[in-house]
């Protein structure tokens, strides 16, 4: 992602603090602007660190003000890839939730405005929890040559069931073939291990006959000793230890959205299309128990009006509530039984997306006379009743791009080619904004890779605790052996505290914080294995926590456009998209890999 507004307009690093008008927090709509900064803290518009900011409130801090340099603000919590208070992508309860990051950073431009999901391509950073899921930057994709159709209701198969055979038509009828064909390859790689290197625990093929152009892959979600992935019309659970398939569930139609986290007891609700036609709407929901692979309730919700029909879908889980957000409204259902909890809220401002996690934080857009949904807010909303508990109004012209964390509350904002990150207090008042300086930072969100489903809490490349937020810089685009740095920012002042360099020829991406340490994914380099590295709160030289074998570097580098999950001493890589030049190629493509001791 290109730097937010700053010294090199229209690019630059993060926008400096912006000034919100007064009265940013209210118990319920209508909203107002952020409050004045604490004593001794300078306020500034989204662009200038020391400038008071727009709206003529010099003493007030606020995000949306003048475009100036200022980095991304991140959560004060343990960080999006670990903290229980942070929402996190493809994770679980705070005790085992993933966050995102990616090894090989790539240049990114701020996303075009999407008005709550209407436009595709929004960028930001995800919220995470104890388990980290990292999105890896990657290369191009191959296109398959077939398309397909499918049948009726969800069915589950045990790992001993080979599943229906393929018909060569790309109808997704082939189930995952497991890891048995790749055991010899893993053994050969392990035979070349050097002292101190972890093992390749297992390698796995895609194993599913996909439609033309391939399929997005959702997950991984880890529930106990099971890692779950979902793609096309199949959701499957595998043993974290050896990659063997534990269960496989066929969907009646294609997956089109999924929350970043399941419930505390391992339940999740998937967005699926109603029907198998190419123009089928993403307006059906299917609940699944990730621990057993059993399908629960299924229902369809109504999409109406141009904004709703053209909007991307954003899903989140807060407690026993799943929300399905679109530009013009959000529908909420109880995960346990599918009961409708709330729909359109009073007033002209409607939430278009929530962040998963223990606290329901929403991004809302307000329909104006121009009908452009360009006035946006951050709100805390009761996930059971839909009642607004407080509102923080974003300066007009700026949009909520992503929630990096919910505790502390860290929000990524964008305005055309400008980018700013602010931190709000627990009650929705302004706290700080990071100042990026001249460095160029790299972030990547699931929406950059997935064609459908634009969650607001699934970005990579950021982590935080109660003191600092950690971001990775982008390597030089013309560098044949890319490397980068991780920068730590003080959450109260927004200023950079220290920088730590990655090993030569490799890149680091923050995952989460754990036990006072920052955990990062170290991307594999040429003849250099990747792995998990850590840094203390004071910075310094990264220390390896889990070192992947150098012999497997080619395999690891092949996981472009991939996510990384780290938990209990194991690192899992999973492609975010599977595609191939033909049916056999897409089925044999490595979709997941596990590393550990």
Steps between C-alpha positions, in 0.01 A plus 500: 500500500640835406570734781214715610506870426814677590815633354456361154151581395291332399687219669707493813482325832208496736306816534582696807241552764184659388266717691147391558246759597382500860265255662615190316336255732134476576299234670288461192450666163526765383880495526747776562870548472791397712591663825798716575837336555633436845724768651836524330391311189493674169213453271514498130301429198556178327792648335697717731634361823506828682226678325170546673301378212195594309180631629684775677546312821869546567493327830330194371659187367330324227554281212362667212668817444771627294685235307846470643740232581403273776519125529258243586366482841462158638345334792642535844406151561722208446456557142285387223632170493477398846314722720181377646363848487569536134290371224694273279463334176447139456537433861306398792436607843765730634684200629570366159451758240696588196602829355655596171833591362701416198857419429576661173364850511380664187425856416144596559298803414228615732170343400246697307203607701249221522226652709461217741590217274358622170841538345743212499862534601490652847819465698593515865613275778326224679419441854636189650508289808708232657550298184649689213402471142724675258419585146799458274560726207531319175517471130248432230244226466430242235162457346321171480300417191178358640194619685231321688178433672393318814227344703286543809566480871816484712641155564787391723759234425758342727866497405472142381240593238669579171208723406333522161722476198577779260329528168754729340245777482621704793187443704683470830389143558847379593580515870839576647731209432699556818873478557583138418647576158738760646636306798806386306577859399481617860725212610756592233507863615535399865793273413692818402426690821780686672545525878242729659255479212138390545338220302261512210209340687284452193423626152156497344354529153202713397311185410182671377381530141435873476303719258656714231746754646542304821364583844564712806607308810356608836676431828691355663299476819644286778262330741685283750718259304314565174586755232215588266503644150214570261495546124253485216231263637700307759593564863758258644667439835851354537725385779741778594760237591515295180265666250270201467141583415260465793180604324373657179172684448347569159309826457195520271654797317817707487645677804506878466584637848612394847575672834859532615421325827258232616318500833677396819356149464615460139184589305513707184255626239601501134358719227398285203333577171134429445521268204782396270450742211781744422285793608375340821484743792710464814195507728488164680654396831615158621606431858771238551656349814876511433578237762272232352444610142123484547275744315244692706232748397480656159302803387476770236487873564364766268717735295321793340582829337799591286740570788421171667507287187834642382666504842765256616411292805682550831448236771599501865424308820456669838406257775199302374423754227600486134461817294472525124584855392446676172522867400143584591432272800608212720295197600579322827416140592558282804771248417360226721155480340483748210244728666482852354636755749483828310503649152476859381559740791317829562633802314689549174831355628537123468791267588668344197741277689611388846827370642486153653589478868364546851388859432276586204663793322339605174572729206189685391418709195241774484284551194525865400299713262744394229426137590873428508549354850812713541438605860625225727528419869650253743246366749477255783176308458334244725525178294172366638271803478672720242494794742776755436709553814730775371591665171818651365441706190761485228580818316305526177687366203688237702389139514548217747723251319584244769499433871847396603394429855201547727689518829657739471285625218717569198346619177645533150353791307531593136419782266580439137882478504535593867531267796487556875474279807346613825462350847179558695441458869267234634216753513554608140695821561819581312829375642777536243610461141824346385752708311667302224777734399676418171483120521271312265287241679346185360163361591276259315143402570298196406303714258814546294500128423145381546248587233205483735447580865659822625538469875622801695730302730715287275816693423859404550823663593413657835501397865471689827493481874403748770809712432590486135387412152733318264507546123721365222657714231491403135817369338632690201310396189817464294680293762579149374555384859225694682531585866319737734463633856242483777419833663352544849279804571399634839121481527469812712715730288489332160878542466740227387697350790732257322564306180625143460646369175412163347780258404656574161292368212192438714202702624318517832131554560345550846252233606409568863647557843526225756663494842639849449665407168411596147457194279570535128497283192840485331454432129716236336780627280706330233645192672388651832212355699236724647345466843378689804722766658456719807609836641486635857317829574833679471576383146843373397584200283222255416537160667367182339220320681438240228743462209368327191745273313706664226443190289130591486557863398385438142178340627444781748563771241240330283237604755451840342168666574482293816405529864704390798364375831723442802384321813646263757840490332361415155498723194240437230507645149184510291437641154241775485404393150531179301505486122679306230549458126276193503296290741787274599732793557261675737433181695871421538603855596629514858229670702633464855824421681582446865833562678596415857727305729 
